[in-house]
Amino acid sequence: MRRLSWTLVPIALLACAPALAAPASAPPAGPMEQRAQRIRSRVLREKVGLNDDKAQKVEVILNRYAPERRRLALQIRDGRQKIPRADDPE
């Protein structure tokens, strides 16, 4: 069970990353971003089993690297769009 928890942590965090990736200097989060942050907090506490102190520390780290995750996600998306499709008649 413990091993399963540690496997789910990165998956849960990566799944939330695109929704939460916003620059630190961004305007106040909209309702969608606030909802995603509440879900992430709940996942860290209930599913992963972190106490409040550890969950807050993880959230600080996730927020610190959010701009870089956003940049990388956009870079990956752009790269995928440039790959020609196999069924393209070109």
RODREN-910118 format. One line per 10 residues: number of its first residue (from 0); for each residue y, z, x of N, C-alpha, C, CB. Coordinates in nm, 4 decimals. Glycine has a CB too. Example, Ala and Ser with C-alpha at 12.3 -4.5 7.8 and 13.67 -1.06 7.14 Angstrom:
0) -0.5690/0.7800/1.3190/-0.4500/0.7800/1.2300/-0.3300/0.7800/1.3200/-0.4473/0.9046/1.1308 ~ -0.2250/0.7080/1.2850/-0.1060/0.7140/1.3670/0.0030/0.7870/1.2900/-0.0598/0.5725/1.4084
//
This chain:
0) -0.1190/0.0000/0.0821/0.0000/0.0000/0.0000/0.1256/0.0000/0.0867/-0.0003/0.1202/-0.0935 ~ 0.1218/0.0764/0.1937/0.2383/0.0849/0.2829/0.2656/-0.0520/0.3452/0.2156/0.1918/0.3941 ~ 0.1591/-0.1201/0.3845/0.1744/-0.2523/0.4454/0.2329/-0.3514/0.3446/0.0386/-0.3036/0.4982 ~ 0.1879/-0.3411/0.2219/0.2392/-0.4284/0.1164/0.3885/-0.4057/0.0955/0.1631/-0.4047/-0.0150 ~ 0.4320/-0.2792/0.1021/0.5741/-0.2483/0.0868/0.6558/-0.3164/0.1950/0.5973/-0.0969/0.0907 ~ 0.6092/-0.3091/0.3181/0.6838/-0.3689/0.4285/0.6798/-0.5207/0.4230/0.6287/-0.3207/0.5617 ~ 0.5835/-0.5766/0.3568/0.5795/-0.7209/0.3382/0.6789/-0.7626/0.2290/0.4363/-0.7671/0.3022 ~ 0.6911/-0.6790/0.1278/0.7803/-0.7121/0.0174/0.9272/-0.6946/0.0527/0.7471/-0.6276/-0.1019 ~ 0.9591/-0.6077/0.1473/1.0985/-0.5833/0.1842/1.1671/-0.7118/0.2289/1.1067/-0.4784/0.2952 ~ 1.1148/-0.7823/0.3299/1.1848/-0.9053/0.3716/1.1896/-1.0107/0.2614/1.1173/-0.9642/0.4945
10) 1.0825/-1.0181/0.1837/1.0801/-1.1175/0.0757/1.1887/-1.0861/-0.0267/0.9409/-1.1212/0.0073 ~ 1.1988/-0.9606/-0.0647/1.3010/-0.9216/-0.1628/1.4413/-0.9435/-0.1073/1.2831/-0.7743/-0.2035 ~ 1.4605/-0.9100/0.0179/1.5928/-0.9251/0.0777/1.6302/-1.0716/0.0939/1.5980/-0.8550/0.2126 ~ 1.5338/-1.1538/0.1321/1.5622/-1.2960/0.1457/1.5872/-1.3608/0.0100/1.4473/-1.3661/0.2168 ~ 1.5173/-1.3130/-0.0903/1.5371/-1.3685/-0.2236/1.6771/-1.3368/-0.2757/1.4313/-1.3145/-0.3200 ~ 1.7281/-1.2214/-0.2393/1.8619/-1.1812/-0.2836/1.9718/-1.2387/-0.1952/1.8727/-1.0299/-0.2860 ~ 1.9382/-1.2795/-0.0773/2.0395/-1.3208/0.0204/2.1338/-1.4295/-0.0297/1.9721/-1.3687/0.1445 ~ 2.0853/-1.5407/-0.0847/2.1792/-1.6450/-0.1253/2.2767/-1.5986/-0.2331/2.1034/-1.7653/-0.1747 ~ 2.2307/-1.5160/-0.3227/2.3190/-1.4705/-0.4300/2.4241/-1.3730/-0.3797/2.2380/-1.4057/-0.5404 ~ 2.3934/-1.3050/-0.2726/2.4837/-1.2017/-0.2238/2.5644/-1.2446/-0.1025/2.4062/-1.0790/-0.1905
20) 2.5418/-1.3633/-0.0554/2.6086/-1.4077/0.0666/2.7535/-1.4445/0.0359/2.5341/-1.5278/0.1293 ~ 2.8441/-1.3545/0.0676/2.9863/-1.3774/0.0482/3.0614/-1.3195/0.1672/3.0359/-1.3146/-0.0853 ~ 3.1689/-1.3832/0.2095/3.2434/-1.3294/0.3232/3.2986/-1.1907/0.2927/3.3573/-1.4236/0.3614 ~ 3.3138/-1.1105/0.3968/3.3624/-0.9740/0.3791/3.5040/-0.9724/0.3229/3.3580/-0.8987/0.5116 ~ 3.5833/-1.0753/0.3521/3.7208/-1.0800/0.3056/3.7340/-1.1488/0.1695/3.8065/-1.1511/0.4075 ~ 3.6233/-1.1695/0.1030/3.6249/-1.2376/-0.0256/3.6925/-1.1500/-0.1308/3.4819/-1.2739/-0.0695 ~ 3.7442/-1.2115/-0.2355/3.8029/-1.1333/-0.3441/3.6945/-1.0479/-0.4098/3.8706/-1.2261/-0.4488 ~ 3.7317/-0.9562/-0.4952/3.6323/-0.8705/-0.5597/3.5216/-0.9536/-0.6240/3.6991/-0.7813/-0.6650 ~ 3.4027/-0.9012/-0.6151/3.2861/-0.9739/-0.6643/3.2941/-0.9932/-0.8151/3.1572/-0.9000/-0.6273 ~ 3.2478/-1.1086/-0.8580/3.2435/-1.1384/-1.0001/3.1250/-1.0692/-1.0645/3.2367/-1.2893/-1.0237
30) 3.1110/-1.0860/-1.1940/3.0026/-1.0188/-1.2659/2.8636/-1.0585/-1.2152/3.0129/-1.0493/-1.4137 ~ 2.8460/-1.1844/-1.1768/2.7146/-1.2283/-1.1277/2.6814/-1.1597/-0.9952/2.7114/-1.3823/-1.1105 ~ 2.7781/-1.1510/-0.9054/2.7551/-1.0877/-0.7769/2.7328/-0.9380/-0.7928/2.8721/-1.1138/-0.6835 ~ 2.8068/-0.8762/-0.8824/2.7880/-0.7334/-0.9075/2.6483/-0.7070/-0.9631/2.8952/-0.6809/-1.0050 ~ 2.6035/-0.7939/-1.0507/2.4689/-0.7791/-1.1075/2.3636/-0.7953/-0.9987/2.4454/-0.8821/-1.2204 ~ 2.3821/-0.8930/-0.9104/2.2870/-0.9148/-0.8016/2.2838/-0.7940/-0.7082/2.3232/-1.0424/-0.7230 ~ 2.3980/-0.7324/-0.6831/2.4018/-0.6133/-0.5976/2.3312/-0.4962/-0.6643/2.5467/-0.5752/-0.5645 ~ 2.3476/-0.4823/-0.7954/2.2767/-0.3746/-0.8667/2.1262/-0.3969/-0.8606/2.3231/-0.3665/-1.0142 ~ 2.0839/-0.5222/-0.8766/1.9415/-0.5531/-0.8704/1.8875/-0.5239/-0.7306/1.9161/-0.7005/-0.9084 ~ 1.9629/-0.5651/-0.6281/1.9200/-0.5395/-0.4902/1.9078/-0.3896/-0.4654/2.0189/-0.6023/-0.3897
40) 2.0040/-0.3116/-0.5125/1.9993/-0.1662/-0.4953/1.8764/-0.1075/-0.5643/2.1274/-0.1011/-0.5508 ~ 1.8507/-0.1543/-0.6849/1.7339/-0.1043/-0.7588/1.6039/-0.1400/-0.6880/1.7327/-0.1608/-0.9011 ~ 1.5954/-0.2621/-0.6368/1.4744/-0.3051/-0.5657/1.4522/-0.2184/-0.4420/1.4846/-0.4544/-0.5254 ~ 1.5585/-0.1933/-0.3662/1.5454/-0.1121/-0.2453/1.4971/0.0285/-0.2777/1.6785/-0.1055/-0.1712 ~ 1.5414/0.0830/-0.3884/1.5050/0.2202/-0.4223/1.3700/0.2287/-0.4931/1.6123/0.2820/-0.5094 ~ 1.3494/0.1444/-0.5937/1.2296/0.1560/-0.6764/1.1090/0.0826/-0.6188/1.2581/0.1040/-0.8139 ~ 1.1280/-0.0404/-0.5783/1.0141/-0.1205/-0.5311/0.9798/-0.0907/-0.3857/1.0439/-0.2692/-0.5472 ~ 1.0826/-0.0807/-0.3015/1.0602/-0.0572/-0.1587/1.0380/0.0912/-0.1330/1.1795/-0.1091/-0.0750 ~ 1.1005/0.1756/-0.2141/1.0796/0.3192/-0.2014/1.1741/0.3891/-0.1052/0.9413/0.3443/-0.1585 ~ 1.2904/0.3295/-0.0799/1.3873/0.3935/0.0090/1.4645/0.5007/-0.0673/1.4846/0.2887/0.0690
50) 1.4998/0.6081/0.0040/1.5866/0.7068/-0.0598/1.7286/0.6513/-0.0600/1.5800/0.8456/0.0139 ~ 1.8192/0.7217/-0.1262/1.9564/0.6711/-0.1417/2.0257/0.6477/-0.0083/2.0383/0.7679/-0.2244 ~ 2.0069/0.7393/0.0856/2.0724/0.7277/0.2162/2.0252/0.6026/0.2912/2.0450/0.8533/0.3008 ~ 1.8943/0.5834/0.2974/1.8407/0.4665/0.3687/1.8761/0.3369/0.2972/1.6887/0.4779/0.3832 ~ 1.8733/0.3385/0.1658/1.9083/0.2179/0.0898/2.0532/0.1790/0.1154/1.8851/0.2399/-0.0612 ~ 2.1435/0.2766/0.1227/2.2833/0.2468/0.1513/2.2989/0.1870/0.2901/2.3684/0.3728/0.1387 ~ 2.2253/0.2396/0.3877/2.2324/0.1862/0.5239/2.1843/0.0414/0.5272/2.1486/0.2725/0.6205 ~ 2.0769/0.0131/0.4552/2.0252/-0.1242/0.4497/2.1274/-0.2162/0.3827/1.8900/-0.1289/0.3732 ~ 2.1908/-0.1700/0.2770/2.2904/-0.2514/0.2079/2.4099/-0.2812/0.2981/2.3371/-0.1810/0.0805 ~ 2.4517/-0.1860/0.3793/2.5617/-0.2091/0.4733/2.5235/-0.3192/0.5716/2.5976/-0.0788/0.5493
60) 2.4006/-0.3129/0.6215/2.3536/-0.4145/0.7164/2.3470/-0.5510/0.6485/2.2148/-0.3761/0.7734 ~ 2.2938/-0.5551/0.5269/2.2851/-0.6823/0.4546/2.4239/-0.7408/0.4295/2.2110/-0.6631/0.3213 ~ 2.5185/-0.6564/0.3944/2.6548/-0.7040/0.3700/2.7204/-0.7534/0.4982/2.7393/-0.5930/0.3078 ~ 2.6895/-0.6883/0.6097/2.7482/-0.7286/0.7376/2.7037/-0.8698/0.7758/2.7093/-0.6289/0.8483 ~ 2.5781/-0.9023/0.7497/2.5256/-1.0324/0.7898/2.5291/-1.1359/0.6779/2.3849/-1.0170/0.8390 ~ 2.5866/-1.1028/0.5647/2.5931/-1.1948/0.4511/2.6629/-1.3265/0.4849/2.6643/-1.1284/0.3359 ~ 2.7778/-1.3249/0.5547/2.8426/-1.4534/0.5857/2.7545/-1.5445/0.6718/2.9750/-1.4289/0.6571 ~ 2.6826/-1.4854/0.7663/2.5955/-1.5671/0.8511/2.4790/-1.6231/0.7708/2.5432/-1.4848/0.9697 ~ 2.4212/-1.5412/0.6804/2.3122/-1.5906/0.5953/2.3620/-1.7043/0.5071/2.2544/-1.4764/0.5079 ~ 2.4837/-1.6900/0.4558/2.5419/-1.7948/0.3704/2.5596/-1.9246/0.4489/2.6781/-1.7486/0.3126
70) 2.6118/-1.9127/0.5706/2.6333/-2.0303/0.6546/2.5001/-2.0989/0.6847/2.7046/-1.9909/0.7860 ~ 2.3983/-2.0199/0.7187/2.2675/-2.0780/0.7498/2.2037/-2.1418/0.6268/2.1744/-1.9711/0.8070 ~ 2.2190/-2.0785/0.5108/2.1633/-2.1352/0.3875/2.2275/-2.2702/0.3561/2.1834/-2.0382/0.2694 ~ 2.3589/-2.2794/0.3754/2.4277/-2.4068/0.3523/2.3839/-2.5122/0.4532/2.5796/-2.3876/0.3595 ~ 2.3656/-2.4699/0.5774/2.3215/-2.5623/0.6824/2.1807/-2.6149/0.6509/2.3234/-2.4922/0.8213 ~ 2.0924/-2.5280/0.6060/1.9559/-2.5689/0.5691/1.9608/-2.6639/0.4503/1.8678/-2.4452/0.5355 ~ 2.0424/-2.6325/0.3509/2.0539/-2.7192/0.2333/2.1037/-2.8576/0.2716/2.1478/-2.6569/0.1298 ~ 2.2064/-2.8623/0.3577/2.2593/-2.9911/0.4017/2.1538/-3.0707/0.4775/2.3829/-2.9708/0.4895 ~ 2.0785/-3.0028/0.5608/1.9725/-3.0699/0.6361/1.8658/-3.1272/0.5452/1.9093/-2.9740/0.7343 ~ 1.8282/-3.0501/0.4430/1.7261/-3.0981/0.3483/1.7762/-3.2187/0.2699/1.6856/-2.9857/0.2511
80) 1.9032/-3.2195/0.2367/1.9575/-3.3319/0.1609/1.9627/-3.4590/0.2450/2.0967/-3.2981/0.1093 ~ 1.9702/-3.4447/0.3761/1.9769/-3.5613/0.4646/1.8396/-3.6208/0.4944/2.0444/-3.5234/0.5944 ~ 1.7337/-3.5464/0.4680/1.5985/-3.5970/0.4921/1.5665/-3.7005/0.3847/1.4928/-3.4807/0.4917 ~ 1.5247/-3.8198/0.4277/1.4912/-3.9216/0.3262/1.3655/-3.8821/0.2498/1.4716/-4.0602/0.3922 ~ 1.3652/-3.9119/0.1236/1.2497/-3.8809/0.0390/1.1398/-3.9814/0.0669/1.2882/-3.8819/-0.1117 ~ 1.0157/-3.9358/0.0577/0.8995/-4.0207/0.0835/0.8869/-4.1312/-0.0212/0.7721/-3.9363/0.0861 ~ 0.9282/-4.1062/-0.1431/0.9157/-4.2070/-0.2478/1.0415/-4.2921/-0.2633/0.8835/-4.1403/-0.3790 ~ 1.1358/-4.2798/-0.1709/1.2582/-4.3589/-0.1738/1.2240/-4.5023/-0.1335/1.3673/-4.2981/-0.0792 ~ 1.2677/-4.6037/-0.2079/1.2303/-4.7430/-0.1784/1.2924/-4.7986/-0.0504/1.2697/-4.8307/-0.2934 ~ 1.3802/-4.7283/0.0147/1.4417/-4.7795/0.1367/1.3377/-4.8092/0.2321/1.5403/-4.6843/0.1961
//
